[in-house]
């Protein structure tokens, strides 16, 4: 199959059988397209996808819950403008408890995921894997730009393969919240590529100010003039230096440009036109503008993205030609843009992090802080070099602090920084050495394009040797035979750029300039690891050139790649679910791992295992308020109220702002009969200010729950006026995000109990307006209307609506059944009660109510069945045996009735109802 192209008159194609080069007018063989494919990038991207394929079935784990499942900004009902006002976790940036992480673009991608598949984890993980593949491809593009031409194929492949397989990336790719790092990295690389295009076009000599003064005009006779000039040039050079059929010209970025025959019109570029200059000018600043926009977008994905502007400084310094005036102009604009962006970003309040997240930041000794934080970059570098020990969290005491200079880690830290300083010095020395050789004023179109000598001068010694050119240009300055051959890229330049790509994106995470909410975090190494992989790629390309050790290099690289790939696949399994993730972290951070593991086991109903995990966590770190709170909840569910109360009190002691602990402590005190203490605790909870809490919304909800619990306690005690005052207080200070219908409904219920039906109806109406589908308001409003016989039909309509809204809610059938029973519609009431009891088969009260309704409806056998069920549910309850005995009595089963009555009397010997029924039974039997 042949494809028609718009190429020049003659195009090349490769013979599929012998690899020989032929020419054919206007056609390119289809095998050429396959030949030109970037197989190295394809292999590396495929490797990246395959290695993370097993993450597609993973759940939402760890921070995914807070960032996605409980983040209202992800839901479509939330205004789009909220994405610009809230932090990464959905908390307003102005809130004192805000994390300060402003990443609206990342949250936007979560919302798009939700619109497509709601909260199905598969789609979220797929986007992460695709972003990792694209980052791998973009890094290979960058590697080809910065590495020398002779080394960029091998170097870029080594770089891409290592980046695709590096195990340190598992946290960023396998956890959905790691998308911030993935998205920022992709935009980071795109911004860098845009700036490299800006530098390449800016430093090209196709346009200059001289073209504005050119008075030459071009016509159809240009071809003849070029042929004449070419003849003149042929006389000025030796035949050995005359360009052959194909000349390779090395540009500054080391790309090779092929020229066909010199006497062709293509080889002698005419003076640029004004249109050419304007197009070039637009391209230069278009790429610069794109670079800045992508840098801002990278920062809006994650804060470290802004460091790309620093990396572009280094790129321009290392790879730019000697266009110092143009370079300084770009530097000035970059610096101004960076300052403006940082000023805008730093307007938000600096967040405060807990001691557990970053204990070194709270260390009183400045020397301890300095030595520990100086040591952490070494920890991260070792993680890049040997990624064997990986954990989802390195907080608390996972990395112990350095208190003395005699600590061996101080020596290792000094060695690390010494090696780093020497490496930077060698790289900078190499760059300056090259700059000194070529530091010559450059005048495009007015001098030789190699040696930069003017037309009236002889060529430089270097130019004469390189081009065998000993003559002056004879005023033909534009057509000097010296080809543009800026200096080749050196390995030191590439190494300097790679080091900058490691260091600059990592600087915000060092804690040296400002404190962050972690000590060590694998996810922040995603962008710096690109520089590390580039360094390995540079070294690999160097080793590849040495044929004597090429085999050893290949064997070693394959072994490392296999090891990294295996570690990545195995590490991905740890991120499959929360239980496996927390178990994997036990050797590195036992208190945090055991504490989180206990919560997961408790949610799965594995109570005994959960309790052991909580207690192990507290053995390692007794001051963990969250663990005390979770243990108290578990103990309360086991009815160990005294232990639960003590655990709640410890949680409050270690974190006085933990509002949920106050609420549950109040509940436990009520269950223990200590109501006065409960009132005090619930009142304390309602007065918490919440300064510095992580989740302001949860904190405010807990305060409302405390007052609701207090109001319910007053209502149960018959203190309706006190309960009403509490409910009014809630309604007056209700948070904007809290759904008001529940509060309005209990206000209506309380007023109805106080026989203030008119005001109660207003609150019921308000609850239904706030949430038309609020089932509880339908029921309570129906009960209120049922008090008035004239509005009985209207009341039934509300019960029916509640039934349609919640066809599987037992309380709807229960209350509807009660309404029907009051209206003496016993058959219908029996059906409603039976349906309610079927929906909650373990509810004793519903079983008794169903049996009673069936007895009133004349369904004696069904009533007996439900009384028997109630006895099985609570065999120690004397009422159940009495009711069953009475039913058996009515059904003529006297012996069984006698047996049930006697059981009831054993449980409650002086019960008058049971004694009376038993005497009547004996009367019938005798």
N, C-alpha and C positions, 0 to 999 in steps of 0.2 A: 504493500500500500504506500502511495506517494502523496505527500501533502504539499499543496501550492503555498509558497511564501512570498513575501514582499522584500526579500533580501536583495543584495546587489546582483549584477548580471551573472556572477558565478558564485555558487555556494558549495560548501563541502559536506560530504557525508562519509561515514565509515562503513567499510565493507563488513558485513556481519560474519563473513567466513574467515577472511585473512587479515582484517584490521587495516587494509591499505586505504590511502586517502585518494579519492577521485573527485572530480567536479562534474556538475550537471546543471544546465541552465534552469534556474527558477524552481528547483525542486530540492527537498530535503528528505532523506529516507527516514522512516519512522523510528529506526533504531537509534538515530541521533538524539531523539528526545529522551530515550532511555539512558543513553550514554551520558547525557548532560545532567541527569538527576543527581541530587546531593544525597548519595547513599549513606554517607557518614551520619548526617543529621537524621535521616530516616531510621537508621539502626539505633541511634541513641534515644530518639523519641519513642520508638517502639519498646526499647528496654525500659524506659521510664514508665510507660503505661503498664507493661507486663508485671513489673515489680510491685506496683501499687494496685494491681487488679483485685487482690484479695481484700482491699479496704472498702470495696463497693458494697459489701454486705454488712459493714459495721454499723453500730448504733450511734446515737448521739451520746457522747461521753463527756464527763467533767464539765468544763466551761461551756460546752455546746448548749447545755440546758438553759443557762442564764442568758447567753447571747442570742439564742434562737427560740427555744420553746417558751420561755417566759418574757421574751422581749416584744413589747407591743408594737415597736417600730417595724417589725417584720410583717405584721398583719395589714392587709389592705385597708381596713377600716380606719387606721391611723393616718392622719394627714401627712402628705409628703414633706411638708415643711418641718415636721418633727425630726426628720432625719438630720436636718441642719442644726437643730437646737439641742439634741441629745447626744450623749456619748455612745460608745460602742455597745453598752449594755442597756441602753434605753433610759438612762437617768439624765435629767437636764444638766447641762454643763454648769449652770449657775448654782446647782445644789452643792452643799458642803460635802456630801457623800459621793460626789461624782468621781469616777476613776480618772477622768481627764483624757481618756483615749478617744480622740475625735476621728472617726473613720466612716464617714457617711457613705462613701462609695462601696465599701465592703458590705455594710448593712443593706445597701440598695441591691446588691447581688443576692443576698439572703431573701429579700422580698420577691425578687424575680423567681427564685427557686420555689418560694411558697405559692406564687401565682400558678406555677406549672404543676407542682406535685404536692402542695401543702407541706406537711411535716413528715414526708417519706424520706428517710436518710439517704437512700440510694442516689437520688438526684444531686444532693448536696456534695456527696463524696465524689461523684463523677466530675463535677465542675472542678473540684480540687485537683483531681488527677490530670485533667486536661490542662489546667494552668501550670502544673509541674512540667508537663511535656512541652508546652510552649516556652517556658522559661529555659528549658534545656536547649531548645532550638535557638533561641535568641542569644544565649551565652555562646553557642558555637559560632554564631555570626560575629559576635564581638571578638572572639578568639581569632577568627580569620582576619579581622581588621587590624588587630594589634600585634600579631605574631609576624615574624619575617616570612616572606613569600615561600622561601625554601623549606620552612618548617611549619607552615600553618595548617597543612592537611593533617599531619600526624598529631600536632599539638592540639588542634581543635577537636579531633576525635577523642583523644585522651581526656581533654577537659570535659567534653559533653558526656562521655561514658561515666566518669567519676561523679559528675554532678547528678546524673540520672540515678545512680545507685547508692549514693552516700547515705548511710543509715541515720545521720543526724537530721535528715529531712523528714523523718517519719512523723514527728509531732506536727510539723507544719502541714503535711499532706493528709495524714490519717485523721487528724482532728479537724472538724469543720471550722472552728474559730481560727485555725491556722491559715484560712483563706486570706486574712489580712496580709500576712507575709508573702503569700504566693502572688496576690494581685499587685502588691507594692513592688515586688521583684520584677514582674513582667513590665510594668510601667517604668520602672527604674532602667531596665535594659533598653526599652524603646526610646526613652529620653536620651540615653547615652548614644545610641545609634543615630538619632536625629542630630545631636551635636557633632558627631564625627562627620556627618554629611555637611554640616555648616562649615566645619574647619576645612574640609577637602575643597569645597567650592570657593570658600573665601580665599584660600591660599593658591588657587589656580591662577594662571596668568593669561587667561583667554580674554579678559577685559581689564582695562586700566584707564587712567585719566588721559593717556596719550591718544586714545581713540577719539576723544572729544575734539581734539585739534587736528585730526586727520582730514586732509582735503582731497584724499584720493576717492575716486569714484570707480565703481566696478561695472563692467559691461560684459558682453558676450565674448570679447577678445581676451579675457583674463587667462584662458587656457594657453593661448600662444605666448603670452608674457611669461607664464610660469615655466613653459618649456625652454624659453630663452635663458631665464635665470638658472634653471637646472643645468643647462649646457655650460654656463659660466662657472657654476660651482664645481662641475666635474673637472674643470681644468685646474682648480685650486687645491685639489686634494690628491693624494696618491691612490692608486687603484686598490691598494690593500684595505683602505679605510672606507671606500665607497660602499654605501649600504647595500646589502644583499637583497634577495627577494623578500626577506622578512626581517624586520628589525625589532628587537625587544627593548622597550623603554621602561625603566624602573622609576615609578613615581614615589612620592613621599610615603604613601600608604602601602608601597610595595606591590601595587597591582601592576601587571604586565599588559602593555597595550601593543597590539600587533599592527605594524605598518606594512602595507604592500609596497610595491615598487615606488621608489622615491620620485620618479618622473611622472607619477600619477597626480592628478589635480588634488587628490585627497591629502597628499603628504605635505603640501605647502599651504598652510592655513592662511586665508586672506585676513587682512586687518579686520578686527571686529567692528560690527556696526553698532549704532546707538541702541538698536533693538536688542542686540545680543547683550549689551551691557545692562540694560534694564531687566532683561530676563534673569541674568546672573544675579543682579542685585536683589531681585525679588526672591530668588531661590535661597540666597544666603540668609536673609532675614526670616524667610518662611520657616526654614529648618530651625533657626534659633528660637522663633516663637513656639514651634511645636515642641522643642526641647523643654522650654519653660512650662508650657501647659501640661505636658506629661509628668514633669517633676512635681507640679502642684497636685496632679491626680494621684501620683504615687504617695505623696504625703497624706492625702485624704483617704488613702487606703490603709496606710500605717505611717506613723510619725517618722520612722527612719528613712522613708522614701526621699525626704528633702536632701539627704546627704548626696544624692546623685549630682547636685550642683557642685559639690566639692570634688567629686570624682571627675567631672568635666573639666575643672581647672587643671587637674593633673594631666588629663588626656591632652588638653591643648598645649600645656607646657612641654609634654614629652613628644608629641607626634606632629605638632605644627611645624611648617617650614619657617624660615627666617623672615616672616612677615610681622615684625614686632609691633608696628603701628596698628595694624589690624587686630593683632592678638590682644594688645592692651585695650582696645575698644571693646572687644568681646568680654575681656576680664572685668572691665568696669561695669558693664551692663549686668553680667552675671552676679557680681558682688552686690550691686544695688538691688537686684531682684531677690537675692538670698536674704538680705537685710529686711526688706519689706515683708517677705513671707514669714520670716521668723518673728518680726514684731507683731504681725497679725495673729500668728499661731500662739504666741506667748501671752495673749490677752486673757486667756482663761486662767482660773485660779489653780495654783499648784496643788495637786491632790496629796492627801496624807495616807500613807500605807501602814498596815498593821505591823507590829513587831515580828509576828510569825512569818510574814511574807519576806521581810528584809531585816533580820535582827541586827546586822552589822550597822545599818543606818542609825539605829538607836543606841549604839555603843557610845558611852561618854568619852572614852579616850580617843583623841584625834589620831594618835599614832596607830592604834589598833585598827581604826577605820581605814587609814591610809595604807597600811601594810596588807590588810585583807583585800581591799578593793584593788590594790596593785597586783595581787596574786591571782585574782579572778580571770584576767585575760589569758594567763597561762593555762588555767583550768579549761577554758574554752578552746584554746589552741590544741591542747592534748585531746580534747573531744573530737576535734576535726581530724587529727592525725591518727588517733586510735579510738574509734567510736564504739567501745565495748560496753561501757557503763552508761546507760541511758535511763532517765526517769522523767515522769510527767511533772515532778515538782522537786525543786532543790532548795526550798525554803527551810525555815527553822534552823536546825543545826546540821543539815546535810553536808554543808561545807563549813567546817569549824573555823572560828576566827583565829587570827594570829596575834598573840599578845606580847611576844618577845622577839627581838632580833636574833636570838639564838635558835629560833624555830628553823628547821632545815628548809622549809618552804621559802624563807627569805632568800637563801642562797640560790635556789632554783629560779626564783623570780628575777634576781639580779642577772643571772646567766641568760635568761630569756630576753630581757631588755637589752643586754649587751649584744647578743647575736642580732636582734632586730635593728639596733642602732648601726652596727657594722654593715648589715645588709643594705639599709637605706643609704648609708654613706657611699658604699661601692656603686650602687645604682645611680645616685645623684652625680657622683664623680664621672661615671661613664657618660651621662647625659651632657654635663658641662664640657667634657672633653670634646664631644662631637660638636657642640655648639661653637667652641672656640675655632674649630677648623672651618666652619662655614659661616662665621660671623662677618659677613660682607654685605654692604648695602646692595640692595637688589632693585634694579630699574627695568621693569618689563618693557620689552619692545624698544629699548634704547641701549641694550648691551647683550653680550653673550649670555644665553640662558643657563650656562653651566658655571663659568668662571666670573660672570657679572662684570667683566671689563667693558669699558665703553668702546664705541666704534673706532675711535682714533688710536686706541691702544692695541698692543699685541696681546694675544691670549696668555693666560697664566701658564706656569710650568705644568701644573697638574692637567690643565685643559689640553695642552699640546701633546702630552704623553697619552692621555685617554683618547683623544680624537685625531692624533697625527695631524694637527692643524697648526702650522707655524706662520700663517699669514694673517694680516688684518682682515677685517670684514669688508673693507673697501666700501664703507658706507652702506652696505646692504645689511643693516643691523637686524632686521627682522628675520632675515633668511640665513643667519649664522648657522653653520653646519652642526655646531655643538648641540647635541640633543639635551633636552631637559632631563637631568639625572640627579635629583636631590639625593641626599644620603640615605643609605639603606637603614632599615630598622635594626637595632641591635637587641641582643637578649637582655641587656641591662635595662633598656627602656621598657621592654615588655614586663620585666620583673618589677620595675618601679610602679608601673601602672597596676599590676596585680596586687602588690602590697597595699597600694592606696585603696583598692577595692575590698581588701580585708579590713583595713584599719578604720577608714572613714565611716562606713555604715555601722560599725560596731561601737563607735565612740558614744552614742547616746545610751548604750546599755552598760557602760563601765561604772556608773555611779560616781565617777570622778567629778562631773560637772553639776549633776543634780541627781537626786535619789529616784530610783524606780522601784516598782513593786515586786522585784524578784532579785535573787542573788545570781543564779545561773538559769538560763532558759534556752533549750535547744532550738526553739523556733526563731530566736533572734539571730541565729547563725545562718539562716537560709541565704541571705544576700552575701555576707562575708565569705561563706563557703565557696561562692563563685570565684572570688579572688584566689582562694586556696587551690581550687581545681585548676585555675589558670596557671599558677606556679608549677603545679605538677605537670601540666601540659607542656610548659616551656622546658622543664627538665626532661620530659619524655621525648620531645622533639630533638633535643640536643643529643640524648643517648641513641636515638634512632639513627642519627647521622654516622655514628661510629659503628661500622659494620662488624667489628670484632666483638662487640658486646650487645649487638642488636638482639640476638637470640635470648640472652639472659634478661634483657629488658622486657621482651615480649612475654617470656615465661612469668617474670615477676608481676607484670601488669595484669596478666590474666588471672593470676592467683589472687591479687588484691581485689580485682573486679568481682571474682566469684565470691570471695569472702564478704565484701560489702553487700553484694546482692543477697546472699544467704542471710546476713544479719538484718537487712531491710525487710525481707519477707517474714522472718521470724518476729521481728519487732512489730510489724503490722498486726500480727495476731494478738499482741498485748492490747492494741487499741480497738479490738473487735467489740468489747463491751466493758463496762465499768469495773466489774469484778476482776477480770483478768488484768486490767490496767493497774488497779490498786494493788493487786497481789505482786505484780512485777516490780513495784516500787518499794516493797518492804525492806530489801537490803540497803536501800539508799536513804530513805526518809520514813522510818517505821512509824512515828507518831501520826503523821499525816496520812500515810497509807492505811494503817489500821483504823483510824477514825473514819475515813471515807468508806472503807470496806464494811465496817459495821453498819453504816447507814444503808448500803446496798443490800446486805444480808437481811436486815430488818424489814426492808421493803418487800423482799421475796418471801417473808414469813419464816425465815430460818433464825428464830429468836435466840436460841441458845448460842449458836455460832456468833451472832451479832453481839450478844452481851460479852462474850469472851474477847472479841475484837476491840470493843470499846474499852474494856478494862486493860487490855494490853497497851492501847494507845495512851491511856492515862498513867500507866506504869512508866512509860518513856517520858511523858511530858504532862505533869499533873495540872497545869494551868490552862488547859484547852477548854474554853467555855463551850464551844460547839459540841464537843464530845460529851461533856457533862450534861448538856441539854438533851442530846439524842439518847443517852443512856437513861435519863430520867423519863423520857417519853416511853421507852421500852419497859422500864420498871412499872410505870403507871398502868400500862396495858396488862401487866401481869398482876395488878392489884397489890403490888408492894408499895403502898402509899408512903410509908415512912422513909424508905430508901429513895423513892422518887422525889419527895419533898427536899431531902438533903441534897440530891444532885441538882435540882433546880436552883437551890440557894447557892451552891458552889458556882454554877454557871453565871448567876447574877453577880456574884462576888468578883469573878474574873473579868466579866464584861457587863458593867452596869447598864449599858444601853441596849441589851438584848431583850427587846420587848416581848417576844414570843415566850421567853422563859417566865416572865411575870404572869402572862395569861394562863399558861399551863400550870404554873404554881398555884394560882388562884383556884383553878379547877380542881387540882389535887387536894387543896385545903378544904374546899366545899365537900368533896367526897369523903374526906376524913372527919367531917363535922365541925371543922374549925372555921366557921363562917366569918367571925369578926376579923380574924387574921386575913381571910380571903378579901374582905372589903378593903383593908389597908393596902394589900399588895396590888389589887386591881386599880386602886386610885393612884398608886405610884406609877403604874404602867401608863396611865392616861396622861401623866404630866412629863413624860420623857421628851427631851427636846430633839434627840436624834442627830445631833451634830457629829459628823464623821462616819455615820453608818454607811455601809456599802450599798444597801438596797433601800432607798428612801420609801419606795412604794410599799414594800413589805413591812417596813417599820410603821408607817401610817396605818396600814391595814390591821396590824397587831394592836395598836392603840384603840382603834374602833372596836375590835373584838373584845378588848378588856372592858370597855364601857358596856358593850352588849351583854357580856357575862355578868357584870355588876347589876345591870337592869334586870336580867333574868333572875338573879338571886333575890333582889328586892321583891320581884313579882311573886316568886315562890313563897317568900316569907309573908306575903299579904301586904307589903308596903307599896301599894300601888302608886301613891303620890311620889314617893322617892324614885320608883322605877320610871314614872312618867318624866320626872325632872331629868333623870339620866338620859333618857331617850331624846328629849328635847335638846339637851346639850350636844348629843351626837349630831342631830339634824342641823344644828346651828354651825357646827364646826366640821362638817363633812368634807374630806379631801375631794378634789375634783375628779380623781380617777376612780373613786370608790362608788360602786353601784348603789344608788340611794333607795331602791325599792324595798330592800330588806328592812332598813331602818324605818321607812314610812309604814311598812306593814305591821311591825311590832308596836309602833305608836298607835295605829288603829286598833290593834288587839287590846292594848292596855286601856285605851279610852272606852272600848266596848265593855271591858270588865267593870269599868267605873260608870257604865250606863250613860256615857256621853256619846250617844249614837250619831248625832249629827256631825260632830267634829271627827269621830272615828271614820265616818263615811268619806269625809274630805281627804283624810290621809290614805284610805284605801284607793280612792280615785287617783291621788297623786302617785301612789306606787304603780298603778296600772298605766298611767301616762308615762312614767319613767321607763317601764318595761312592760309592754302590753302582753307579753308571754310569761309573766311572772306567775307561776302556778299557785304559790302560797297565797298571793293576794286574791286570786280568784276564789279560793276556798274560804278564806276568812271573810271576804266581802259577801259571799253567798251565805255564810252563817249569820252575819249581821242582818242581812235582808230577811232571813228566815224567821227572825224574831217577830217580824211584822207579818201577820197572817195574810194581809192584803197584798204583800209583795212576795208571796211564796213562789209563784210561777217565775218571777224575775230571779229569785234566788236559785231555783233549779237550773235556769239557763246558765248561770255562772258555774255551777257544778259540772254541767255538761261540757262547757268550754274547757274547764280544767281537765276533764276526762279526755277530750280530743288533743289537748296540748301534751298531756303526759299519760298515754294509755298504759304504761307499765309502772306507774307510781302507785304504790299501795295506799298511801295516805289519801289520795283522791277518792278511791273506792270506799275507804273507811269512812270519811266524812260525808260522802254522798249517801252511803248506807245509813249513817246516823240520821241524816235529814229525812230519808224515806221512812225510817222506823218511827220518828216523831210524828210523821204524817200518816202512820198506821198502814203503810204500804209494805207489809212484812215480806211478801214474796220477792219483791224487787230488792228490798233491803237485804234479804238473805243471799241473793245472788251477788250483790255488791260486797258484802262481808266475806263471802266465800272466795270471791276473786282477789280481795285484798290479802286473805290468809294464804292463798296459793302463791301470790307474788312474794310474800315473806313467810316461808314455811316454818321458820324457827321463831316466830314472834308469838309468845304465849298469850298476850292480850288479844291479838287479832284472832287467834284460834278460839278463845273463849267467846269473843264477840260473834264470830261466825256460828258457833254452836248455839248461842242464845237466840240469834236471829232465826235460825232454822227451827228451833223449838217453837218460837212464836209463829212461824209460818206453817207449823204443823208437820214439818219434815223430821219426824222423830228419829228415824234410823240415821239420817245424815247428822243430826245433832249429836247422837251418841258417838258417831265416828270422830267428830271434831273434839268432843270432850275427852275421848281416849287419847287423842294426839296431844291435847294440852297437858294431860297427866304425864305423858312420856317426856314432854319438854321440861316440866318442873315437878318431878316426883316428890319433892319435899314441900310443896305448896299445899296446905290443907284445903284451900278453896277448890282446887282441881278435883280432888277426891270427893268432896261434898257434892260438887256439880255433877260429876259422873254418877255418883250414887243416886242422886235425884233422878237423872235421866233413865238409869236402869230401873229405878223404882217405877217410873211412869210406863216403861216398856214391858213391865211384868217380869223382869229378870231379878227376882228378889234375892236370891243367894249372892249374886255378884254385887247387888246394891248393898247388902249387909256388909260384904267384905270391904267395899269402898268406904262406907261410913266408918267402919272400925279403923281403917287406915287414917282417915281424917282425924278421928279422935285421938289416935296415938300421937299425931303431930300437934293437935290443939285440943286437949282433953275437955276444956270447959266451953267449947263452942256451942251456943244455944241452938243455932239452926241445925247443926248436924245431929244433936241429941234429939230434937223434936222430930226430925225426919226419921231417925232410927226407931223411935217409939211408935210412930205411925206405921212403919214397915212391920214391926213386930205385931201390931194390931191386925194388920192384914194377914200376916202369915199364920196367926193363931186362930 
